[in-house]
Amino acid sequence: MNKGVPFKWDQACSNAFESIKSYLMKPLVLAAPIPGKPLILYITAPKRSVGALLAQENSEGKENSLYYLSRMMTPNELNYSPIEKLCLALVFSIQKLKHYVQAHVVRLVSKANPIKFVMSKPVLMGQESKFGAVWIKELPMLYYSIRDRLAMWYLQFQQFEIVYIPQKAIKGQALADFLVDHPMPDDWELTDELPNEDAMAIEVQPPWKMYFDGAAHRGGAGAGVIFVTSQGEILPYFFTLTQLCSNNIAEYQALILGLKIVVEMKRLQLQVFGDSQLVVNQLLGSYEVKKPELRPYHDYAKKLMGWLGDVTIQHVPRKENKKADALAALASSLTLPDQAQVTVCQK
């Protein structure tokens, strides 16, 4: 290409031209995801780096690579145990690929299950309420304790539908290529023990308590819910019901509203207390649900309790439920007059 230099087509030029043609004729290295099909996420964490590969099976059953990720660990992260490094690799992946994992079921492939490790640590029980996402982002990573870090990871994992699959159960070509680029040292051993774990003060926090009550009269209906946290803090809620109903339905609605708050908080342990013998005993199975108008509320409350898992419900005298009763009475007295229009934006 220099001026005044004659051009000569030799064998090297021919070879270069053929290599360009061969490259252009090959399919794309990375493919776009297929909506509705699950994704496959491979993660690995050698000594000084974390890596991830996002893949998906096409209509022919072959894996297509969607995205590659890798980065070096910081000096603080180099001190993590091997299982913590796998957790770090998963967190790094879902942060970078959030737009993918939110829209698909993700099959996680690794040497161990980082989600099970984080969720099985007793130090996390009762700690979720302290670690709001905004509060965590304001703290530099340098000052995270092990408890803070695990709680943050736990909250991030809960946002997505991730299913763990052992690495030995997968034999895809994408995995083979991925592991070639991220070789594991021969002396790499997997352990789920935290460093200096003996020095940590591990405390299993008691479950939260929830008191509920409903009130209904000719003028209106309301619901009151009181939460008592593991640290004894009081969280009051009251709701004005937009439709007139019986007192039993108001009781059920108070319970359902409280359980829905618990579901949004992702609490895993809860003790529920109410002064309605009918509602409590119907949920315990001691009483039958004979009135058909109560059946939808009963079934929905059972569904929420089943979703939460570790929930107990107990009847208490009215004198032990005064705060929730007062909130329900207040809410029922604030019912808008009949001519007022209420638009329910979301149920």
Protein Blocks (a to p, Z undefined) as FASTA:
>chain_A
ZZhiacdddfklmmmmmmmmmmmmpccfbdcddehiacdddddddfkbccdddddddfko
pacdfbdcdddddfklmmpcfklmmmmmmmmmmmmmmmmmmmpccddddfbdfklmmmmp
mklgoplmmmcfklmmmpcfklpcfklmmmmmmmmmmmpccddddfklpccfklmmmmmm
mccdfklccdfbdehklmpccdddddddddddddddfkbccdddddddfkopacdddddd
fbdcdfklmmmmmmmmmmmmmmmnopabdcdddfbfklmmmmnomaccfblklmmmmmmm
mmmmmmnopacdddddfklmmmmmmmmmmmmmmpccfklccddfbZZ
